[in-house]
């Protein structure tokens, strides 16, 4: 396993971690100043500054991406809704390509309308069919432009509204069905916050192998958790054995960035942005 204790060259920052404090151009500058080599920006943050402006700023800073957030949200209750989702995912693929991202992360969606508090139905199997069909259609375009897609399974608490793919096994089943040759065009993003509890996690990471393991996200699960969306912990502050999971990832062939992604309305989003980044650097060395 790689030794992270002496430097932070394999640390990446998901820009949600300091999105409350700074706009994306400032995040790029602050990360570059600290020797952080990679970020994973969100589409709305890119749009606020401008895609071409962000692409230039990344080039000028010599900064890579560890991923791009996000595509997905495929299920819909109408044919038109499903078409809009596919159009939006095609745009996301194009944006990821412009930014030279290594993958577009997919948060696949749940019951149509549930994210807005008004689910159109209760048929989660139908939602999963929409997800499969949506990934298949998006994969065809993404493959044509050379942009890998990374399915991110989310914790089951998000099954209704954000993602009806909830285990790494489910995500890999989709990969095997849609990309049976493991071509590198379709894989998974492993976020410890969402999958740490899974008794099959070690076996499924081994099953994925280097060709499927496209991204690795880290934070911690606090006890108690005050808000299931916006109370993630800094690495080392909770109950996830992050080094063990990273060890499984590296045994399976993963050699990329550990991407810190923290939503923290009552703690880290209230702190000065530089303090947050400095804590990410320190904890990457000691707790990842």
C-alpha positions as CSV (number, residue, x, y, z in Angstrom):
1,X,0.0,0.0,0.0
2,X,1.3,3.5,-0.8
3,X,2.7,5.6,2.0
4,X,0.7,8.8,2.2
5,X,2.4,10.0,5.5
6,X,5.1,12.1,3.9
7,X,3.3,14.0,1.2
8,X,-0.1,14.7,-0.3
9,X,0.7,14.1,-4.0
10,X,-2.3,11.6,-4.2
11,X,-4.8,13.9,-2.5
12,X,-7.6,15.3,-4.6
13,X,-10.3,17.7,-3.5
14,X,-13.9,17.3,-4.5
15,X,-14.9,21.0,-4.8
16,X,-18.1,20.4,-2.8
17,X,-15.8,20.3,0.3
18,X,-15.2,24.1,0.1
19,X,-18.1,25.2,-2.2
20,X,-19.7,27.3,0.5
21,X,-16.6,29.3,1.1
22,X,-15.2,29.9,-2.4
23,X,-16.2,29.9,-6.1
24,X,-14.4,27.4,-8.3
25,X,-11.7,29.7,-9.6
26,X,-10.6,30.5,-6.1
27,X,-10.7,26.8,-5.1
28,X,-8.3,26.1,-8.0
29,X,-6.0,28.8,-6.9
30,X,-6.0,27.8,-3.2
31,X,-5.5,24.1,-4.1
32,X,-2.6,24.9,-6.4
33,X,-1.0,27.1,-3.8
34,X,-0.9,24.1,-1.4
35,X,0.4,21.7,-3.9
36,X,-2.9,19.8,-4.3
37,X,-2.6,18.4,-7.8
38,X,-6.2,17.4,-8.6
39,X,-9.8,18.4,-8.0
40,X,-13.2,17.1,-9.0
41,X,-15.5,20.0,-9.7
42,X,-19.3,20.1,-9.9
43,X,-21.1,21.2,-13.1
44,X,-22.9,24.1,-11.4
45,X,-19.6,25.4,-10.1
46,X,-18.1,25.2,-13.6
47,X,-21.2,26.9,-15.2
48,X,-20.9,29.8,-12.7
49,X,-17.4,30.7,-14.0
50,X,-17.7,29.3,-17.5
51,X,-16.5,26.0,-19.0
52,X,-13.8,27.5,-21.2
53,X,-12.5,29.8,-18.4
54,X,-12.2,26.9,-16.0
55,X,-10.5,24.7,-18.6
56,X,-7.9,27.5,-19.1
57,X,-7.5,28.0,-15.4
58,X,-6.9,24.3,-14.8
59,X,-4.2,24.3,-17.6
60,X,-2.5,27.4,-16.3
61,X,-2.4,25.9,-12.8
62,X,-1.1,22.6,-14.0
63,X,-4.0,20.9,-12.2
64,X,-5.6,17.6,-13.1
65,X,-9.1,16.3,-12.4
66,X,-9.8,13.2,-10.4
67,X,-13.4,13.1,-11.8
68,X,-16.3,15.3,-12.8
69,X,-19.5,15.6,-10.9
70,X,-21.9,14.6,-12.2
71,X,-24.1,12.9,-14.7
72,X,-27.0,10.5,-14.1
73,X,-30.5,11.2,-12.7
74,X,-31.9,9.0,-15.5
75,X,-35.4,7.9,-14.2
76,X,-38.4,9.9,-15.4
77,X,-42.1,9.3,-15.6
78,X,-42.4,10.3,-19.2
79,X,-40.6,9.7,-22.5
80,X,-39.8,13.3,-22.8
81,X,-38.3,13.4,-19.3
82,X,-36.1,10.4,-20.1
83,X,-35.0,12.2,-23.3
84,X,-34.1,15.4,-21.4
85,X,-32.0,13.3,-19.0
86,X,-30.1,11.7,-21.9
87,X,-29.5,15.2,-23.5
88,X,-28.2,16.5,-20.2
89,X,-25.9,13.5,-19.8
90,X,-24.5,14.1,-23.2
91,X,-23.7,17.7,-22.3
92,X,-22.1,16.4,-19.1
93,X,-19.9,14.1,-21.1
94,X,-18.9,16.9,-23.4
95,X,-18.0,19.1,-20.4
96,X,-15.9,16.4,-18.8
97,X,-14.1,15.9,-22.1
98,X,-13.3,19.7,-22.4
99,X,-11.9,19.6,-18.8
100,X,-9.9,16.5,-19.6
101,X,-11.5,14.6,-16.7
102,X,-10.6,10.9,-16.2
103,X,-14.3,10.0,-15.8
104,X,-17.8,11.4,-15.5
105,X,-19.3,10.3,-12.2
106,X,-22.9,9.0,-12.4
107,X,-25.3,9.5,-9.5
108,X,-28.0,7.5,-11.3
109,X,-31.3,8.8,-9.7
110,X,-34.2,7.2,-7.9
111,X,-37.9,7.4,-8.1
112,X,-39.0,10.1,-10.5
113,X,-39.9,13.3,-8.7
114,X,-38.8,12.0,-5.3
115,X,-35.9,14.5,-5.1
116,X,-38.5,17.3,-5.2
117,X,-40.7,15.6,-2.6
118,X,-43.3,14.3,-5.0
119,X,-42.5,10.8,-6.3
120,X,-44.4,9.9,-9.4
121,X,-44.6,6.2,-8.4
122,X,-43.3,3.6,-6.0
123,X,-41.8,1.2,-8.6
124,X,-38.1,1.1,-7.8
125,X,-37.7,-1.8,-10.3
126,X,-38.9,0.5,-13.1
127,X,-36.5,3.2,-11.9
128,X,-33.7,0.7,-12.1
129,X,-34.7,-0.2,-15.6
130,X,-34.6,3.5,-16.5
131,X,-31.1,3.7,-15.0
132,X,-29.9,0.7,-17.0
133,X,-31.3,2.1,-20.3
134,X,-30.0,5.6,-19.5
135,X,-26.5,4.4,-18.8
136,X,-26.5,2.2,-22.0
137,X,-27.5,5.2,-24.1
138,X,-25.0,7.5,-22.5
139,X,-22.3,4.9,-22.7
140,X,-22.7,4.7,-26.5
141,X,-22.0,8.4,-26.8
142,X,-19.3,8.6,-24.1
143,X,-17.4,5.7,-25.7
144,X,-17.4,7.5,-29.0
145,X,-15.6,10.5,-27.5
146,X,-13.4,8.6,-25.1
147,X,-15.0,9.6,-21.8
148,X,-15.2,6.8,-19.2
149,X,-18.4,6.7,-17.0
150,X,-18.1,5.8,-13.3
151,X,-21.3,4.6,-11.6
152,X,-21.3,5.7,-7.9
153,X,-23.5,3.5,-5.7
154,X,-25.1,5.5,-2.9
155,X,-26.0,4.4,0.6
156,X,-29.5,2.8,0.7
157,X,-30.9,5.8,2.6
158,X,-30.7,7.6,-0.8
159,X,-32.5,4.8,-2.8
160,X,-35.7,6.8,-3.2
161,X,-34.5,10.2,-4.2
162,X,-30.8,10.1,-5.4
163,X,-29.7,6.7,-6.5
164,X,-31.4,3.3,-6.7
165,X,-28.0,1.7,-7.2
166,X,-26.9,1.2,-3.6
167,X,-24.2,-1.4,-3.5
168,X,-21.0,-2.0,-5.4
169,X,-22.3,-5.3,-6.5
170,X,-25.3,-3.7,-8.2
171,X,-23.0,-1.2,-9.9
172,X,-20.7,-3.9,-11.1
173,X,-23.6,-6.0,-12.4
174,X,-24.5,-3.0,-14.6
175,X,-20.9,-2.7,-15.7
176,X,-20.8,-6.4,-16.6
177,X,-24.1,-6.3,-18.5
178,X,-23.3,-3.1,-20.5
179,X,-19.5,-3.4,-20.9
180,X,-18.8,-7.2,-20.6
181,X,-15.3,-6.8,-22.0
182,X,-14.3,-4.4,-19.2
183,X,-13.0,-2.1,-21.9
184,X,-12.4,0.8,-19.5
185,X,-15.4,2.8,-20.8
186,X,-17.6,1.9,-17.8
187,X,-16.6,1.5,-14.1
188,X,-17.4,2.6,-10.6
189,X,-16.6,5.4,-8.2
190,X,-16.1,3.9,-4.7
191,X,-17.2,6.5,-2.0
192,X,-16.4,5.1,1.5
193,X,-19.3,7.1,3.0
194,X,-21.8,5.1,0.9
195,X,-20.3,1.6,0.9
196,X,-18.2,1.2,4.1
197,X,-21.0,-0.8,5.8
198,X,-21.3,-3.4,3.0
199,X,-20.3,-7.0,4.1
200,X,-19.5,-7.8,0.5
201,X,-17.3,-4.7,-0.1
202,X,-13.9,-6.4,-0.1
203,X,-15.0,-9.1,-2.5
204,X,-16.7,-6.6,-4.8
205,X,-13.7,-4.3,-4.9
206,X,-11.6,-7.3,-5.9
207,X,-14.2,-8.3,-8.5
208,X,-14.0,-4.7,-10.0
209,X,-10.2,-4.8,-10.5
210,X,-8.2,-2.0,-11.9
211,X,-10.2,-1.6,-15.1
212,X,-13.4,-0.9,-13.2
213,X,-12.1,1.2,-10.3
214,X,-12.2,4.7,-11.7
215,X,-12.5,6.9,-8.6
216,X,-12.1,6.7,-4.8
217,X,-13.9,9.2,-2.5
218,X,-13.1,9.6,1.2
219,X,-14.6,11.3,4.2
220,X,-16.0,9.8,7.4
221,X,-19.2,8.6,9.0
222,X,-19.9,10.4,12.2
223,X,-21.7,8.9,15.2
224,X,-24.2,10.4,15.7
225,X,-24.9,11.7,12.2
226,X,-27.0,14.8,12.6
227,X,-28.0,15.1,8.9
228,X,-27.8,12.2,6.5
229,X,-26.9,14.4,3.5
230,X,-24.8,17.3,5.0
231,X,-23.0,15.9,8.1
232,X,-20.1,14.0,6.7
233,X,-17.0,13.9,8.8
234,X,-13.3,14.7,8.1
235,X,-11.3,11.5,7.7
236,X,-10.4,10.2,11.2
237,X,-13.4,11.7,13.0
238,X,-15.8,8.8,12.5
239,X,-16.1,5.1,12.3
240,X,-14.9,4.2,8.7
241,X,-11.7,2.2,8.5
242,X,-10.5,4.2,5.5
243,X,-7.0,2.8,5.3
244,X,-8.3,-0.8,5.2
245,X,-10.7,0.1,2.3
246,X,-7.9,1.9,0.5
247,X,-5.8,-1.2,1.0
248,X,-8.4,-3.3,-0.7
249,X,-8.6,-0.8,-3.6
250,X,-4.8,-0.9,-4.1
251,X,-4.7,-4.7,-3.9
252,X,-7.2,-4.7,-6.7
253,X,-5.0,-2.4,-8.8
254,X,-6.2,1.1,-8.1
255,X,-3.4,3.7,-8.1
256,X,-5.2,7.0,-8.4
257,X,-6.2,9.9,-6.1
258,X,-8.0,9.8,-2.8
259,X,-10.7,12.4,-3.4
260,X,-11.9,14.2,-0.3
261,X,-15.7,14.9,-0.6
262,X,-17.3,16.4,2.5
263,X,-20.7,17.9,2.8
264,X,-20.8,19.5,6.3
265,X,-23.4,22.2,6.9
266,X,-22.8,22.4,10.7
267,X,-19.0,22.1,10.8
268,X,-16.6,22.3,7.8
269,X,-18.7,24.6,5.7
270,X,-18.7,27.0,8.5
271,X,-14.9,27.1,8.7
272,X,-12.4,29.3,6.8
273,X,-11.6,27.5,3.5
274,X,-7.9,27.4,4.0
275,X,-8.4,25.7,7.3
276,X,-10.5,23.1,5.6
277,X,-7.9,22.4,2.9
278,X,-5.1,22.3,5.5
279,X,-7.1,19.7,7.5
280,X,-7.6,17.7,4.3
281,X,-3.9,17.6,3.7
282,X,-3.1,16.6,7.3
283,X,-5.8,13.9,7.5
284,X,-4.8,12.5,4.1
285,X,-1.4,11.8,5.6
286,X,-2.7,10.4,8.9
287,X,-6.1,8.9,8.3
288,X,-6.3,7.7,4.7
